[in-house]
Amino acid sequence: MRLTLPNQAHIDTSVHAVILFDGVCNFCNSSVNWIIQRDRAARFRFASLQSDAAGCLLAPFAAQTPPGDSIVLIDGEQCYTESTAVLRICRYLPFPWQLFAGLLTVPKPVRDPLYRLVARHRYRLWGERESCMIPSAEIRQRFL
């Protein structure tokens, strides 16, 4: 799916999956940096859930509006949230992280409560920032 972003840039989600994350959450920012270090093929693009780009990317999935405390993966024409997003991201990472994608066989009602528990307490456990992270020059092109 090809989408036009607020700055008139285009993103083809069949080529680059997009991860939307809470830009003021320290845990979420650390997770994005962790993914970038392991995403050797540069498959992922990133945007904060608070950004205009995220609003544009989520518009086609209005019926699947993600919870405010959920990571979102837009891959092709599909939108994934919560534990499903995390485990599908693992599919694209190198071994041994790909093995975690096998947990997709566990039903969502079993997986998502653990995800929600961490999401609910992430600010208290890891803190939050005053504003969204500013990517370094080396990785800036991967952010929308």
ABEGO torsion letter per residue (X at the ends): XBBBBAAGBBBBAAABBBBBBBAABAAAAAAAAAAAAABAAGABBBBBAABAAAAAAAAAAAAABBBAABBBBBBEABBBBEAAAAAAAAAABBOAAAAAAAAAABBAAAAAAAAAAAAAAAAAAAEBBABBBBBBAAAAAABX
